[in-house]
Amino acid sequence: MKKHLYFTGFMASGKSRTGRALADRLGRPFVDTDNVIVERAGKSISEIFEQEGEAAFRKMERDVIAEIAQSEKPLVVSLGGGALTQAENLKVIRENGTIIRLWAKPEVLSERIGRKNTRPLLANLSDEERLEKIKQMLKDREKNYANADFSVESTNDYSETHVTERIMHMLKFWESHALDVHPSEGGRYPIFIGKNIVPDAAIMLEGLRLAPTYEFLICTDTTIAKEQNTKLSELRGQAGRCPIFKFQAGEGHKTLHNLNQLYSFMLHRGYTRKSCLLQFSGGVVGDMAGFGAATYQRGIPFVQFPTTLLSMVDSSVGGKVAVNHAEGKNMIGAFYQPKAVVCDISVLNTLPPTEYLAGLAEIVKYGVIYDEEFFTYLENNVEKIKAHDFDVLKHMIFRSCQIKAEVVGIDEKEAGLRAILNYGHTFGHAIEKLTHYELYSHGIAVSLGMRVAARAAVLLGKLSKEDEQRQNKLLDDLGFPKTYNTDVEAAWAAMAVDKKAEKGTRVYILPTKIGKVEKVCNIDKGIIADAWKAIQASEV
């Protein structure tokens, strides 16, 4: 958990009262930024607004927040209602604090504010005028309040003790908060990584303001429903014992036809736009449920609960959702971000060895394309990786998600940098298509594709033979297959319809050294044919 706890929310949402109660529970000092400003200015907030204007007040507020942020002692801080409207404040707060939003319905806020006529922005208004202005101000500030890590409702029906207990419970779950993804087109969502955290998912859903407002539906597949029955039941209990929809397991069922069954299930049961999908499975169901969420009634929220190592480090992060078409993998889809990703490492206990290996392929990929230090970490921890060491697993998942989040934050829709995530995929997708998605899982196919891509880079003089061998040795040490005897002509044709190809252009992501790759277009067919020899049984 970050050092300071900051309360935000509209005026009269109870920030000071609840903040003091939480500070007492935690044994921390409590600071109210408005009170500090009043004390230093020697006048009330109303007087500052009247005599010096709002701009002067905001300057005082920025100075106080910057000073608080430097405190070595962990604090509980109540922010003024408009503090997060200032970008400078948000930056300082986010660097060292967890932001808790207290919220209440406009009618509740208006009634509280109306008890006293001391709020400068809402003074001397009739009840009707005050309520309408509150609604408008809430609408205007919502984008700022959305920066809170989690939200807790403060109503007249809840006691101060109740609200404080909810916050304590949420803070406990938030200990598993690993990082946030900031898509390039705005917004953010959290990634949680921990052990046995699904049984506490209800408090997370409440903190994201999904529960109890939204009606939930869990999406999984037939295999996970059997293998993870206990964990699935726990998640269902956390989501109000909602229904469960089961897709047929396997890449071959990732089709519009099967997705239409989800639409029918939801429509027949009256699911509205106030619905939320909870995806509890691997990448195939994650892609399908995500695309279903993106398109059902023009878009509803969804939360990723990945159950495979591959989906934890790859498909659950970044917002690419899709189904396959007979002409190619993931050809029909969208960019649509989840509300959160919950990586419960305990679900990996039942993961078959081949599926574990599939996830490791993407993890190795991150080291090759972006971070040599991480690649070295993998080389130095091979035995612990193979033994499923929890701390090593947690770090691998964290760093992989962090790398992908950094890339997606710069380039959400593959206009440029995000293309580096496709390393090994152009060749891997060809292998998948040639084997009808039956011989290898996606991750294993990508591992073979990485060997081919590295060889192509060597043939073009972009990568040293030593770095190719270094990559392949790590893959070998982790237990990846080394060979697939490719029909070169068929592979060339398969790559022509890969979705990563640009019109009239064949695109390849090739390494130039461990930790760095580049985009290369229209490589000579003969070089590509030679590159495929990297995984021919006769050479290996």
C-alpha positions, 0 to 999 in steps of 0.5 A: 500500500502507498504511504498516505491515504487521501479522501476525495469526494464532493463537499459534505460527503463526510471526508473529514468525519470518516477520515478522522475515524479511519486515522484513529483506527490506523493510529495515524495523524489526520490532516484536513487540507481545508482546515490547514488553509483556513488556519494559515490564511486566518480567514474562512474558505468563504472569505478567501473565495469572496476576497481573493477568488477561487484561483488564489484558494487553489494556489493555497491548496496546491501548496498544502498538498505538495507539503503533505506529500513530503511528510515521512509519517503516513497520514490520512488526508481529507482533500477539498471537494475540488482538489482533484480538478487540479492536474498538479495535485493529482500527480503529487497525490498519486505518486505517494498515496491511495485515493479513497472516494466517498460518494453519496446521492445528490439528494443526500448531499443537498440535504446535508449542505442545506443544513448550513449556508456556508459552502461558497459555491452553493450559498444562497440557493433554493433547495431546487437550485442547490440540487440542480447545481450539485448534479451539474458539479458532480457531472463536471467533476466525475472525470476527476473523482474517477481517479480514485483507487476505490469508492465507498458510499456515504449515506445517512443510512450507514453509520460512521463505523460501518463506512470505516469498516468498509474502507478497512476491508477495501484497503486489505484487498488493495494490498494486492494492487500491483499497478494500473494500466493507463490506455493511451486514449484515457482512463485507467484500471487496476491490476491485482496480483495475489494469492487466494484473493478471489474470495474477497472479490465482492469488496473490490467490485463494490469499490469500483462502484459495480456492486450492488448497482450492476447485475453480474454474469460469470463467463467461463468454459466447460474445462475450467468449470470442472477444474476450478469448481471451488474457486468458481463457486467462491466468485459466484458467491462474491457476485450475489450468486449470479448465473454462470455461462459456460463456453465450450473449451478450446480455441476451435470454439472461439467463434461468432456462432458461440458468442451468439449463444452468450448474447441469447443467454443474456437477452433471454434473462433480461440483462440490461446495460446495467450488467457486468461480465466477470470473465473467469477463464483463460485467454479464449474466454477472455477474448470472447467475453470481452468482445461480448461486453464490448458489443452487448447493448453497445458496451457493458463493463467487464472484469478479468479473472484470468485462470492461466499464466498466459492470460494473466500476462498477456490477453487480460491486459491491454483490451484486445478482444476478439473471435476467430474467423475461418480465414484467420485468428482474432479477425473480428474484434475490438479494443475494449478495456476491462474495469479491473484484472484480478490475478489470483495465483492460487488458480494456477495450482491446477494448470497443466504443465503445457499451459504453464509453459505457454504462459512462460513463452509470453514472459520470455517474450517481454524480456526479449522485446523490452527488458534485458534485465528481466530476461537475465532474471529469468535466466537466473531463476529457471529452477524456481520458475519450473518449481512454481515458486510463488515469489518468482511467479508474482514478480514475473506476472508483475513485470510482464503486466508492467511492460505491457501496460507501459506499451499499451499506455503509449499505443493502445491501438497498435499504431506504432509501439504496441506492434512490438508485442507481436514478436513471435506471433506472425510465425506462431499464428502461421503454425497455429493455422497450419495445425488447425489450432490443435497441435500447439497452444498459442503460447507454445506456437509463439515460442517456436515463432520466436525462434524463427523470428530470431533466425530471420534477424540473424540472417538480416544481420540485425541480431548476433548469433550469440543473442539468438543462442541466448534466447533459444537456450532459455527456451530450451532450459524452460522445456519448450519444444524445439522443432516443427517441420514447416511447409514453407509455402503453406506458411508463407500463404498463412502469414499473408492473411495474418491480422498483423499484416498491413495492406500490401505489406508483410510486417515482422517484429525482429530482435536487434539484441536482447531487450530491443526489437524493431519493425521490419517490412517485406522481407525477401521470401527466400530469407523467410524460408531460410528462417523457418529452418531454425525449427526444422528437425534436421537442423536442431 
